[in-house]
Amino acid sequence: MANVKLLDSNTINKIAAGEVVERPASVVKELVENSIDAGAKRIEVEIQNGGKALIRVTDDGAGMSREDAVLSIRRHATSKLSTVADLTQIATLGFRGEALPTIAAVSKFILQTRRADDELGTKLTIDGGKIIDTHEVGCKVGTTILVEDLFFNTPARLKFLKATPTEANKINDFVVKLAISHPEIVFRFINGNRTTIATPGNGNVFDTVSAIYGTEVADSLLPLESKGDNFNLSGFVSKPNTVRSYRSWQTFVVNGRVIDNRMIAKAIDEAYKSLIPKSGFPFVALKIDVPQNSIDVNVHPQKIEIKFEDESKIFKTVYHAVIDAVEGKRETIEHDLTEVAAAPETPHFKQINLVEEVQEDKPAQKSERKKNPDDDLDFEKSLTTADKIEKIPEPQKKSEPVEKISKPVEKSESESLRIAHSSLRIDLEPIGQVARCYVVAQSGNDLYLIDQHAAHERILFDKLSGYAEKIPAQGLLIHRVMKFDSREAELIEQNLTVFADLGFTMEPSGINEFRLMEVPVDAADTDAENLLRGIIEEIFNGVNDSNDIAKKIRQAVLATTACKAAIKAGQELNLRQMEILLKELSETPHPHTCPHGRPTIIKFSAADLAKMFKRT
């Protein structure tokens, strides 16, 4: 008896759906690309429940006849190629004849379409790949496709979809990319009965970006252009001071198709390498036109990746075009030590964890020093600390000695010992400052280096975390009206109370606009707008579940506020300021690391120093 069997058409369609329809965003991509191919000038996308409950795509394109409509939901039926030779010259976005039948196979599907010369249109109703009804209907010119209960008959695939906000954001991101790739088309995106994207459709990429991301992003754009034999490159990149923590706001368009390409991304990363933090990505809207036969667009089932005939040429052209765009326009960027707080380890020794023993003996007598008049300066001028926030009760100290941790990471000729205990039970006397970044201190015969930014960041973070309810806020003298993209605005609107409890008081002031009126007291002297934008980016960088959002907002507010409000690398401190910093660090519950896990203090014992100088 034969073991090899031919699969039935229903199973074949569901397998094909797995290649083309990975998630709701894949459905939107396929349907919108078909609308673009149909010559649409207006495209409207509506979703409910992240696209899982409903996806509706409406266009004013050419429409289809009754016969074409019926054929369109059959596999491998397409109007865009006839022979295999056509594959090398394909200029349309959808061409495999897979989209409609595979989407219809895993959803409750309605197609309604009409051509301009027809008096009536055609309506097809399909349930899980089976045609339920076909009849004439009065409708506008163009095509409307309704997809409901996606993956209702493939529960395993439905189970692995992400939370509703995540799926909605995926769709939002792709609609944005499609709108940027075709600025001549009016795009409208409705998410849960709220319009979040509306573009002018005037053919101007700059105006399209401004409508999506706001005027502040648009004002930071730098045009780029490069022309060569059979190669045209144009678009915009942002100035180095306008970055986000996610690459999804970068759009690459090749011959009108939105694509992903590692070579292009790498070229942009290299061009900005010395200009922006490692975790940041500039805005990019890049359009490349090459001969159609020099690329392969059929290397990926969803056609989101393409292969260039000469990838090294693409890399060099993109790299130099970006360099030329930003050359001479580099702006001074404030570094808050996020990158440099954890300095490279000295190659001669490694760090190990060690818990400091409580010393029974009295601390070594402080050496006398001449009092500096500057020491009397109010520490608050440099550090936004204790006077602005109530003191958290000092953690209760145990009287018994703390046991040592004797598990070294790696030993070498000498070792630096990291403080890793619940509180600093030593009296540190500041000696001075190195590179306006590290405080040098001593206790007995031991030497300590303290990262001033990381230490102050920890102090502020623990103080903010100590507020069980609302964090004290301070009103801004001049309110800031801030423009956000649609998904950022939706997050803020849905969590205004959460932000207010954390010190950020805002109110809507227009479409995707909010008026910032109050910020946490410790952040009052910082750039309030950049602080809030950094918090929003941090939230989107880590939210995977709608139940996580409130918790993630709190974590992002505390960490980012502490980081931005903390003293910076390069800020000079006098000895009195150093003393206060070390005292407050010793009183905080978790003094050994900053909120991001970097060490705040490193110890060198007399024995360590002797080893380093080869005295033993």
N, C-alpha and C positions, 0 to 999 in steps of 0.2 A: 504494500500500500504506500502510495507516494506521501512524503512528508512535506514537500514544498507545495504551497497552496497560493492561489491568486486571491489577493485581498478584495473585499467588496468595496464599492465606491464610497460608502459612508466612512469606512475606516481609513481609506486613502485620503479623503478630504480632511479628516481630523489630524492625520499625520502631517499633511501639507500645512495645515493651520499652525502646527507647532513650529514650522520653519519661518512662516511669514508673520504670524500673529503671536508675538511673545507676551504682550501685555496691552492694555488699552491704548497706550501711546502708539503702538505699532498699527493699530486700527486707524487711528487719526492720521498717521503718516500716509498710509496707503490711500485712504479716501481723499485726503487733501491733495496729494500728488495727482490723483486722477482728475480732480477738479481743475488743477493748474493745466494739465494736458488738454482739458476740454476748452481752454481759452477763457476761463472765468475771470471776471474783473472784480467780483465781490465773493468772498468766501466766509461763511459763518460756521463756527464750531461751538457746539453746546455739549456739556457733559453733566452728569449727576453721579454722585458717589464715586468720584475719581475715575469715571468712565465705565465702572463695573455695572451700574444700573442702566445708564443711557449714554449713547454717543449719537449726536446728530450733526451731519455735515451738509450744508446747503450752499449751492453755487448758482451762478447765472451763466454757466457755460453753454456749450452747444446742445446738450441733451442727447437723447437717443430715441430711435424709433422703437415700436413695440418688438419687432424682430430682434433688433440689437440688444434691447434690454433683456430679453429672454436668454439670448446667447451669452450675455456678459456674466451670468452667474454659473456658466459651465467652465470647467477647468481647461486651461490652455487656450481659451478663446480671447483674442486680442485684435485690436484694429491697428496696432502699432508696428507690426513686422509680418513679413510673409515667408521669408526664407532665412536660412542660417546665416547667409551673407549679411543680412540686415543687422545682425547683432553687433557688428563692428562699427556701425554708423548710427546707433540708436541715440537720439537726442531728446526723447521724451523721458519722463520720470518713471511711469509705470509701464511695463511692457511684457511681463511674464504671463499675464492672464491668470494669475493666482489669487489676487487680492479679494475680489468680490466672492468667489465661490468658497474660499477658505474661511473668510469672516462669516459668511452665511451659514457655514457648517457648524459653527460653535456659538451661535447666537439666535435670537429672534430678530429677523431681518426684514426691513421694508425698504423698497426702492421705488421712488417716484420720479419720473423724468418726462420732459417734453421738449421737442425741437421748436424753433421759432416758426416754421412753416406749418406745423400741425395744430389743428384746432383743439385736440384733446391730448392729454398725456397718457402714460402707462404706469400702473401701480402693481408691483409684485410683492407678495407676502410669503416669506419663507421661514420655516421653523426647523432649526437644526439641520439645514441643508435640504429639506424637503419643501417643494413649492406647494403652498396652501391655496393661493388664489392669484389670478392675473386678470385685470380688467382695466378699462379706460377710465380716466379721471380728469377732472378739470384742475389745472395747476399752472404755476408760472413756468416760464422758459428756464431750463436748467435742470439740475438734478438735486434731489434731497435723499439722503440715505439715513435711515434710523436703525441703530444697533442697540438692542436691549438685552439684558441678562447675559452679558458676555460670559462664555465658558460654562453656561448652565448645565450643559451635557458632558462637560469634561471637568469634573470636580477636583481632580488632582491638580490641574493647572490653575483653577480658581483658588485653591488652597494656598498656592505659593505666591499669589499676588501680594504686594506690600499694602500697608495701611492706606486709607483713602487720601490723606494729604500727600503722601509720597507719589502715588499714581497720578494724582492731579498735577503735581509739580512736573512730572515727566512729560505730561501732555503740554503743559504751559511752556516748558522749555522748547519743545519741538515746534509748537505754533510760532513762538518767537523767531526761531531759526528760519522757518519757512517764510515768515513775513519779511525778514531781513533779506532773504535770498530773492524775493520777488516784491520789491517796494512799489511796483506798479499796480499791485493788487490790494484792494481794501480787505483787511483781515479783521474779524471780530471774534473774540473768544469769550464764551459765557461759561463760568464755572459755578454751578449751584445757584442759578438765577442771578448771578452778579457778573456784569461785564468787566473783565480784567484786562483785556487787550483790545485796543481799537487803533488801527493805523490809517493814515490819510490816503494811501494808495496813489500818491502823486509821482511815483517813480524816483523819489529822492531818498537815498539810504540814510542820510543824516536826519531828515525829518522823521523817518520811520524809527530810528534808534531813539530819537528824542521823545517820540510818543510812547515808546515802550519803557525806557529806562529813566526818562526825565531829562530836564535841561542841564542838570549838573554833570551827568555822564556825557551828554552830547557836547557840552562846552569843553570837555577834556580830550576830545577826539583829535587825532592827528591824521591827516590824509596820507595815504601811500600809493605809489603807482610805479609800475615797471613794465616796459614793453620790449619785446624782442621778436625774433623770427618765430611765427606761429605760437606766440605766447603773450598773453596780456594779464596783468595782475593789477588789481585796484582794491580800494577799501579804506578802512580806518582802523587805527589802534589807539589805545588810550595813553595818556601821559603816565609816567612811572608812578605818580602818586595816586592814581585811580586803579586800584586792584581789588579783586575779590578772592575769597578762599576756595572758589570752585571754578573749574574750567568750563562748566556748562554754558557760561555766557560768551564763549568764543564760538563764532560761526564760520565754517569753511564751506565755500560754495564753488564747485567745479562744474563748469558748463551748465549752470542753473540748478545743479543738484546739491543738496545739503549732504555733506559727507564727514566721516571721521578719517583722519590720516595722521599716523604717528610721526611721519617725516615733517609734515607742516607744523605740527605741535612742537616738535623738537626744535625746529628752526626758530620759532617764536621764543621758546624758553631760553635758547642760547643767546638770542639778541637782547633779552631783558636780564640776563643772568646777573650782571653786576649792578643792576638798577633797582631791583625790587626784592623783597624777602623771598626765601625759598618756598614758603607756603602760599605765596600770592600769585594771581594770574591776571594779566591785563585784559581789558576788553579787546576783542578782535572781531572785525567783520571783513572777511577776506574773500574776494571774488577772483577766480582764476578761469581763464578761457584758453583752452588748448584744442588742437584738432581732435575730433571725436575718436579717430582710429588710433590715437596715442594713449588712450586709457582703456582699462577694462572695468566696466561697471557691473559685471555679473559674477564677481568673486565672492559675493556674500548674498545669502538668501533674501535679506531685507534691503540689499543695495545701499547699505549705509557706509560701506568701505569701497574704495576703488584702488586700482593699481595703475601707477604711472609708468610709461615706457622708460623715462629717464628720471628716477627719483632724486639723484644727486643734483640735477639741474634745478629741480623744484626746491630742494633744500637751500641751495645757494641763493636762488632768486628771492625767496621769501625772507631769508636771513638778512640779506643786504637791503632789501626794501624796507624792512622794519628798522634796521639801524639808521638808514637815511631819514626815516620819518621822525625818529626821536633825537637825532643828532643835533646838539645845540639847544635842545629844549628840555634837558634834564633839569628838574626842579629840586630844591633842597627838601629832603624828606626827614622828618623827625624820627629818629630811631629810639624806640623805648626799651631796648635791650632784650626784646623777645627772642632775638636771634643769638645775641652774644652773651646772654646771662650765664650760660654754661660754657665757659671757656674751654678750649682744647686742653686735654690732659698733657702734662709734661711727659715726654717720652721716657724719662728716666724712672718714673714711678707710677703706680696705679692707686686708685682710691679703694679703701675698704671701709666697711661700716664698723663703728666702734661706739659702744655706749659709755658715756663718761661716768666714772665713779664719783660719788659724792666725796669730796675731800673733807676729812675731819679737821685738818689743820686750818688755821686762819689763812685767808688769801695773802699772797705776798704783798709787802708794803708797796703802795704806789710810789713811783718816783716823783719827786717834786718837779714841777715845771712852772715856768713863768706864765701867769695868766694872760691870755690874749683878750684885748677889749672886745674883739668880735665874738668871743664866746658867749657874751651876754645877749647876743641877738636872738630874737624870738625864733624858736625852731620852726614855728608855723609858717614863716616866710619861705622856707624851703620844703618842708614836709607837711602835707595836708593830713594831720593825724589827730592826736588825742583830744585837743580842745574842741574839735568839731563833732566828735562822737563820744557818747558816754563810754566810760571804761567798762570792759567786760570783767567780771570778777576773776581775780587771779586763780589759776588752777591750784587745787590743794596739792601740796608737795608731800611725798612720802618721806618718812624719816630713815627708812632702811636704805642701804646702798642698792644701786641698780646693777644688775648682773651684766657682765660684759658679753658681747656677741663675739664669738671666736671663730667666725666663718669668713675667712678672707676671700675676696674675689680672686686676687692674684698678688703674689709677693714678688718684689724685685729688689734692686739694690737699696732702695729706700721707699717708704710709703707715706702718702698723705692720708690722714685719718679724718673721715667725715663725721661730724656730730650727727647722731641719729637717735636721740632720746626724746622723751616727752616734753622736757623743758630744759633750758640752759641753766644749770645749777653752778655756774662759775661767774666770777666777777671779772668781766673783760674791760681792760683799760685801753682806749683807742690811742694809737701812736701817730697815725697819719693816714694818707690816702694815696693809692697808686692808680695812675692813669685816670683819675677822677671817676673811678668805677668800683674800686675795691677798698674797703676800710681795713687797715692793718691794726691788729690789737694784740695784747699780750695778757697772759694770766700766769703768774709764777714764772716758770721756765719755758712755757709753751707759747707758740706763735699762732695767731689765727688770721685768716683772710676771709672777709665777709663781703659778699656781693651786695652792694648797697641797694640796687634795684630789686633783686630777688627777695632780700630781707624785708624791705618796706612793702613789697607786694604781698608777702605773707602776713605781715602785721595788719594791713588794710583788709585783706580777704577774711581773716579770722574775726576782725571787728564787725564787718558787714554780716558775716555768717551768724554772729551772735544775736542778731535781731530776729526774734521769733516771728514778728509780724511785719509791720511797715517800716522800711528803712527811711530815716529822716531825709527830707528833700530840701533843696534850696532853690528858690525861684530865680530864673534867668532875668537879668535886667532887660534884655532884648530877646523876645521870643523868636525861635527859629522855625520857619516854615520849610518842611523837608518833603521832597518828592521821592517816592519809592516806586519800584516796579510792582506789578500787580500781585505777585505772590507774597512779596514783603508786606505790602499794604494790607492784604487779607490777614496775614499773621498778626499784625499789629492791631487791626480792628477787632479781631476775635479775642485778643488778650490785653485790652487796654487796662482792665482792672489789675491784672497780674503785673504789668509794667508799673502801674501807679504804686502798688504796694512795695515795689523795689526801688522807688525813688524817681521814676521817669513818668511825669504827668504829661499826657498828650491829648489832643482832641482833633477830630477830622476837620480839615479846612478846604477840601476840594477833592477832585478825583485822584485817588492814590496820593493825597497830600495830608500831612499832619502837622499841627503846630506843637512844638516842643516847648513846654512852659517851666518845668522843674526837672532837676537832675539830682542824684544822690549828693549829699553834702561833701563827701570826699572827692567828688568829681567836678565840683563847681568851677574850679580853676582850669580844668582841661578843656579841650575842644569838644564841646558837648555833641555836636553833630557827628564828628568822626567816631566818637565813643559809641553812640547809638548804632551807627551803621556797622561798626565792628561787632557789636553784640548780635545784630540781626544775622550777619554772615556766620558767626559762630553757631547760632541756633540752627540754621539751615545745613550747616556742615555735619550736624550730629543727630538730627531728629529722624527717627525711623518709624515712630509710632505716635498716633494722635494722643495717646495717653501720656506720652513722654513730654509733651510740649511745655506744660507749666513748669515741670522740674527742670527741663533744659533751659528755659528762659531764666530761671533763678540762677542756675549754675553759670550761664554765660554772663549775666549781669554782674554777679559777684566777681568772677575771674577777670573779666575784661575791665570793669571799673577799677578794680585793684591794680591791674597792670598799667592802665592809662594814668591813674592818679599817682602812682608811685614815682619817687624820684628817679631820674634817668641817668644813664651812663653819660659821663661828661659833665655832671653837675658837681660843682665844688662844695664841699662841706667843711665847716669849721669843727674844732674839737668838741665843742658843746653839742652841736648837732649830731656828731658821731656817738657821743655818750647817750643821748636820748634814743637814737636808733637802736643801739645795742641793748639798752634797758628794756625798751618795748619789745624787742625780739625775744629777750629772755622771759618775758611775761606771757607771750602768746602760746597757745596750747601746742602748736606744731611748728617749732622754729627751724627744723632742719632742712626743709625744702620749701620752695615757692609753690603756689597752687598748680603749676604745671609739672611739678616733680623734679625741678632742677635744684641742686644743692644751694643753700644760702651761706654756709660757713664750712671752712676746711681748716683742720688743725694740723700743726707740725710740732711734734714734741722735740725736746732737746736732743733726744736720741735720733730722731729722724733727721734733724739738721746735721748732726755729727756724721751720720751715714752719707748724706748728700755731699758733704765736704770731705768725705773719705778720712775722717778722723778716727774711725774705728776699723 
